[in-house]
Amino acid sequence: MMTLQEMSDRLEIQDLLAHYSFAIDDRDWDALDGIFTPDARIDYTAAGGIAGSLADIKRWLPVALERFPTFQHMVATTQLRLDGDRASSRTILFNPMVHEDATGTRSTFFIGLWYRDSFVRTVGGWRIAERVEEMGWVKDAPDMPPVPDVPAP
């Protein structure tokens, strides 16, 4: 039987995962400050992105996602392991994306992957300390040029 603390931790972490999805889908990059630890390491390379600090990711995301007028990051089925003030998880992501090419033509494609996360309990609640994407599959992805380099600050 779960303790009240474990139930609370699980719900808070699920809420954190939902906040991440809405922050990305709403292009609210500053909301990521309340989701990740300041020293978080984030690795999006499996899906063609970058790996870096939270600051690196916040600079990269607006450039990388500019060609997508809309998308949805739908997380589900989290396998969560709690260990006191630390936790780890593997969570399914289903991600439909609408791509707009240089001519304005739109096409929809789909990505299925997993987030592998490490969490820490902070004074402000649970935060993601590390996120690594693990690629599953892609369906109907259009030909796209690589994301332009984002200059260092």
C-alpha positions in Angstrom: 0.0 0.0 0.0 1.3 3.5 -0.9 1.9 6.0 1.8 0.3 9.4 1.6 3.8 10.8 0.9 4.3 8.5 -2.0 0.8 9.3 -3.4 1.6 13.0 -3.1 5.0 12.6 -4.8 3.6 10.6 -7.7 0.8 13.2 -8.3 3.3 16.1 -8.0 5.6 14.5 -10.6 2.7 13.7 -13.0 1.7 17.4 -12.7 5.2 18.5 -13.4 5.3 16.3 -16.6 2.0 18.0 -17.7 3.4 21.4 -16.9 6.3 20.6 -19.2 4.0 19.6 -22.1 1.9 22.8 -21.7 5.0 25.0 -21.4 6.4 23.6 -24.7 3.1 23.6 -26.6 2.4 27.2 -25.4 5.9 28.3 -26.3 6.3 29.6 -22.7 10.0 29.1 -22.4 10.3 30.9 -19.1 7.9 28.4 -17.5 10.7 25.8 -17.9 12.4 27.5 -15.0 9.8 26.1 -12.7 10.1 22.6 -14.2 13.8 22.0 -14.4 16.5 22.6 -11.8 18.8 25.5 -12.7 21.7 23.1 -13.4 19.6 20.6 -15.3 21.1 18.6 -18.2 18.7 18.1 -21.1 19.4 15.8 -24.1 17.2 16.0 -27.2 19.7 14.5 -29.6 17.7 11.3 -30.2 15.1 13.4 -32.0 17.6 15.5 -33.9 18.0 18.3 -31.2 20.7 19.4 -29.0 22.0 18.5 -25.5 22.9 21.2 -23.0 21.9 23.2 -20.0 18.5 24.7 -19.4 19.8 28.1 -20.7 21.0 26.4 -23.9 17.7 24.6 -24.4 15.7 27.8 -23.8 17.7 29.6 -26.5 17.4 26.7 -28.9 13.7 25.8 -28.6 12.2 29.0 -30.2 14.6 28.6 -33.2 14.0 24.8 -33.5 10.2 25.0 -33.2 9.6 28.1 -35.3 8.8 26.0 -38.5 6.0 24.1 -36.6 2.9 26.3 -36.3 1.4 23.8 -33.9 2.2 20.6 -32.0 1.1 18.6 -29.0 3.3 16.9 -26.4 1.1 14.2 -24.9 2.7 12.3 -22.1 1.3 9.1 -20.7 2.2 5.8 -19.0 4.9 6.9 -16.6 7.0 4.2 -14.9 8.2 6.0 -11.8 10.7 5.0 -9.2 10.8 7.0 -6.0 13.8 7.1 -3.7 13.3 9.6 -0.9 14.1 13.1 -2.4 15.1 11.7 -5.7 13.1 9.8 -8.4 13.5 8.5 -11.9 11.1 7.7 -14.6 10.5 6.6 -18.2 7.5 8.3 -19.8 5.8 7.8 -23.2 5.5 10.8 -25.4 3.2 10.9 -28.4 3.9 14.1 -30.4 1.9 15.1 -33.5 3.6 18.0 -35.2 2.4 20.3 -38.0 5.3 21.4 -40.3 5.2 24.4 -42.5 7.7 24.6 -45.3 9.1 27.6 -47.1 6.1 27.7 -49.5 3.6 27.7 -46.6 2.5 24.1 -47.3 1.6 22.3 -44.1 1.9 18.6 -43.3 1.3 16.6 -40.2 3.7 14.0 -38.9 4.0 12.0 -35.7 6.8 11.1 -33.2 6.7 8.5 -30.5 9.5 8.5 -27.9 10.2 8.2 -24.2 11.5 10.7 -21.8 14.0 9.3 -19.3 14.0 11.7 -16.4 15.8 12.2 -13.0 13.9 14.3 -10.5 14.9 16.0 -7.2 12.7 17.4 -4.5 13.5 21.1 -4.0 12.2 23.7 -1.7 9.9 24.7 -4.5 8.7 21.1 -5.2 9.8 18.4 -7.5 12.0 19.4 -10.5 13.6 17.6 -13.4 17.4 17.5 -13.0 18.0 15.5 -16.1 16.0 14.6 -19.2 17.1 12.4 -22.0 14.9 11.6 -25.0 14.9 8.0 -26.3 13.6 7.7 -29.8 10.9 5.3 -30.6 9.5 6.0 -34.0 8.6 8.7 -36.6 5.7 8.5 -39.1 5.3 10.7 -42.2 8.1 13.2 -41.3 8.6 15.6 -44.2 12.0 16.5 -45.5 13.3 19.4 -43.4 16.6 21.2 -43.3 18.5 21.0 -40.1 17.8 23.5 -37.3 20.0 26.6 -37.7 22.8 27.0 -35.2 21.8 29.1 -32.2 24.6 31.5 -31.3 26.1 31.2 -27.8 25.1 34.0 -25.4 
